[in-house]
């Protein structure tokens, strides 16, 4: 899997803000008091449970923003599955810098690796089917770009990044607009030539109403497996089909078997548990 890294200019403000939050008003009182200024240390980032790695660039930035001389050697890069006990990277340099940046580095690395691990589990569950696993806009404020990157690291794909890169007409839009037809017609009148239009439907009757209006995609929300199968047959390739709504690792395979093109899952970013990764000191 080819995983393009995010530009450092996107990552640095996030890491810098996290470090400043940790420094507070007086800096790292503990490390400055306990660790000699000239002491050097070698440490390793170790997976304490099996999973998929994501977030090493942010972890590396956390160390190097404190001290550029910290050396981070990555052994198992983002997107790679790791076993419990495997060393992901080694970190060496001024001990004060390593210990000061440790929690910020681990916060990013554990969180994003948790998202990648959760995504990989669902991707594995639908293997053999054509459906892609995609994330949603249910992300941590300020962290959308890196959380969506973590989904890609886990083998998933991204839905829209914000309100400005696609039109997604949801149930409340339909209610305010006065129905599916006026909602789609107004969307098409206002959309640029490169903007795709997706409409959410909850029933097969709504789908039947939407299809003659030629949306680019239909979001099949909270439908049963049987209804999804019927919906795919009704669409017959005229639009991209996306299943959504309380889909889990255990139910994803059955949903994928209906023939839908996409399965969107919000909990990949808003509720995935962290992957436990620790920073362990090694005697020189």
N, C-alpha and C positions, 0 to 999 in steps of 0.2 A: 504494500500500500504506500503510495506517495503522499506524504503529508507536508504541505508547504508551511513553514513557520510564519507566525505573525511578525510584522516589522517591529523592531525594538522601540520605535517612536510611539507605537500604540501601547506597548507594555509598560514603558518606564513611568508614565504618570500614575498608573495603578499601583505599581510597586513602591514608588516614592511616597504616595499618599498613605499606604499601609505602614511603611516604616515610620513616617512622621507621627502617625496615630500612636504607634508603640512607644516612640521616644517621649511623647508628652512634653513636659516643660523642663525636664532635667536630664534626659538621656537615660542610658542603661546604668542605673546605680549599682546593681548587683555585679555585673561584669567588670565595670570600672574599679570597683572596690576589691574584688576577689582575684582577678586575673592580671598577672604582670603585663605591663605594656608591651614588652619585647618578646612575649611568649608566642611560639608558633605551634600549630596543632594540625594533625591529620584526622579527618573524620570521614565517615561514609554514610550515604543515604541508603537505607536498607528497607526493603519491602517486608512488612510484618504480616502480610497476608497476600495471597495471590490476586492479581488484577492486571489492569492495563495502565500504562504510565501516560500522564499528560501534565504539562506545566513546568517542565524543567527550565525553559527559558526564563520564566518569571522567578523561579527559585535562584537561578544563577544571577539574575539582575539584583535580587535582594542582597546577596553576598557582596557583589561588586560595587553596588552603590554605597556600601559602607566602606569598602576598601578595594580599590582596583587590583591590588596584588593577590587577592584570593583566587586560587586556581581551582576551577571546577572541571573535572574530567568525567564526561558522561559515558557510561558503559552500556546502558539499556535506554535508548532514546524514546521520545514520545511515540505512542502508537504501538509499542512493543508489549506483549504479555509477559508478566514477571511471575515467578514462583515465590512462595513464602521463603524469606531468608536471603533472597538474591540481592546483590549490591547494585543499585541503580546508578550511582555516581559517587565519586570521591571528591572531597572538598578539603583543601589544605591552604594554610596561610596564617596570617595573624589571628591568634585565638580570640582576641576581643571581637574582631569583626565577625568571625564565624558565629560566635555565641550570641552576639547582638542581633544578627540577621536570622538566626535559626528559626524562630517561631513564624516570622513573616514568610520565609521560604517554604516552610512546611505547611502553613495555612493554604497557600496557593497550590502547592504540589499535591497535598492530600485531597483537597476539594476537587480539583480538576481531574485527578486520577480516579476519583470516585465516580465522576460523571462518565469518563471514558470506560471505566469498568462496567457500569450499569448499561451503557450503550452497547458494549461488546456482548453482553449477556443476551440482549434482545436480538441483536444481529445474528448471533449464533442460533437463536430459537427459530428464526425464519429462514435459515439457510436451506436452499433448495427451491425456494419460491422467488418470484421476481420482485416482490415488494421491498422498497427501501424504508429504513427506519429514519425518521426525521424528528428534529426537536421543534420547539415552539418559541413564543416570546415570553414564556413564563420563566424568566431568568432573574438573577440577583441584580438589582439596580447597580449600574456601573460596570458590571462584569459580563455583559452579554457577549461581547466579541470573544473573550477567552473561554466562556462556557460553551459557546457554539463551536469553537476550535476543539475543545475537549470531546465534543460529540463526534467530530470528524476523526479525532484520534482513536475513538472506539469503533470506527468503521461505519458510523452513521452519516447522515447528510443534514443539511440545514434547510429549514423553512425560511420565510422572510426574516430579515434582520430588524425591520422596524415598520412603522406605518407608511413609510415613503417608498418602498421598493416593490410593492404589489398591492392590488385591491382585493381585500378579503371581506365579502359581504356576509356578516353574521346575523344571527336571529334578531338582535336588537335593531340592526340597520334595516332589516326587512320590515320589522314592526313599525318603525318610525316612517319609513318610506311609503308604507301602505301596501306592501306586497312584494313578491319576488320580481314580477315584471318591471314595475317602476324602478326598483332598486338597481336591477341589472341595466336597464335602459339609461338611467342617469349616470351610472358608473361608466358605461361605454361612451357616453357623450363627453364625459370629463376626463377620460383616460388618454394618456399619450400613446403613441403607436407602439412603444416598447413595453407598456405596462400590461401585465396579465390580470385577468379577472377570475376570481374564485368565489363561489357562493356556497354557503353552508345550508344543508338540508337535513331535516330530522326524520322525514318520512319518504316513502316511495312516491306518494302523491306530489310532494313538493319537488322531488327530483323530476317527475314527469312534466311539471310546469316549467322547470328551469331549462331543461335540455333544448327545447326549440329556440331558446334565446342565445344558444351557443357560448356558454361560459368556457373559459380555458380549463378550469378545474372545478370539481365538485367536492365539497367536504361532507362526508357521510358521517354525521355526528351521532354517537351513542346508538348505533343500529346493531341489531342482533346479527349473528353470523349468517343466518338464512337471509335476512334482509340485505346484507352486504352482497351476498352472492347474486340476488335478484337485481340489485342496483348495478353491479358490474355488467350484467347481461343487458340491462336497459341502456346503459351508456354506450356499450359496444364500440369502445375506442374513440368516441367523439369528444371525450374530455379526459383529463387526468383524474383518477379517482383516489381520494384520500380518506382513509378511515381514522377516526379519532374518538376518544372517550373511554377513559378507565381501562386502557389496554395494559396488560401486565406481561411479564416474561412467560407466564403460564398460558395466557390466552393469545399471544401474538401469532403463534404458528397457525392456529385455526383462522384467525383474521387474514393472514397472508394467503392462506389456501383459497380464499374466496376470489382471488385474482385482482385485488386492489393494487394500485401502483405505489401508494405511499401509506405508511402508518405513522401518524404523528403522536408523540408521547410527551406530555408536559413534565412528568415527574423526573425525566432524565436530568433536567437542569434544576428543578425546584426542590426535589426531595431525595436525590441520590445520596446514599451514605458515603462518607469519605473512604478512601483507601488508606489504611494505616501504614504510614511510612515514618521511620525514625531516623534521627541523626545520631550516630554512635561514634564516640571518641576512640581513637586508636593510639596506643602508645608508640612513640617514635623509636 
